[in-house]
């Protein structure tokens, strides 16, 4: 996969997190429930999270596919 930032080839792998991962428009104090407009990408306190992802080490971008997760949009 080519990087949308610089066009270099991206390296496949996984992005992992210890507990939950939420996409937000602006950073704020983390809460148990996401706010309107935010996307809960995954929530697994006991096993952690793992998403297929691609990394560009040239321009420091990471792309992930959360279509296989149990994400919920609020």
N, C-alpha and C positions, 0 to 999 in steps of 0.2 A: 504494500500500500504506500502511496506517495503522500508525503506531508503536505497539508493544505497551506502551511506557512512558508516553507522554503522549497518544496518540491523534492527533497531528498527521500530516499527509501526509509520507511519506518520499520522498526523491529517489533515483531509480535511477541506478546507475553501476557501477563495478567497484572491487574491492579488489585491489591488486597487491602482490606481494612479490618480492624479488630472488632468493630461493632456495627455502627450504622453509618450510612452515607446519604447525605441529602444535598441536592443542588439548590442553591439559593441565589437570588439576584444581588443581595447585599449581605455581607457578614453580620451576624448578630449572635447573641448568646444562644447556645445550643439547647433545645428543648426536646421533650419526648415526642411531641406532635409537630409536624411541619405546618407552616402557615399557608394561606391561600397563595397560589402561584408557584409554590415550591414542589419539588419532585423527590419523593423518598425512593432512592435507588436501591436500597437494600437495608435489611434490619435483621441481624442474627447475632445476638449477644453471646451465645454459647459457642458457635462454630466460626464466627467471622464471615467476611464476605470476599468473594473473588470474582472479578469481571475480566472477560477477554479484553485486551487493550493493546494499543500500538504506541510505541514511544519514538520520538525523534530526538536523538541526542544532540543534533546540530542546533536546533532552535528551541529545545526544551519544551516541546508540546507532547501531550498525551491524549489519545483518542480512546474512548471506551464504548463498548456496546452493552447497553443495559436492557436490551429487549428480552433477554432470557432470565432476567431477575424478577423478583416479585414486587417491582416498583409500583408506587401509587402516586398519582398526581392529585393534588388538592387544589 
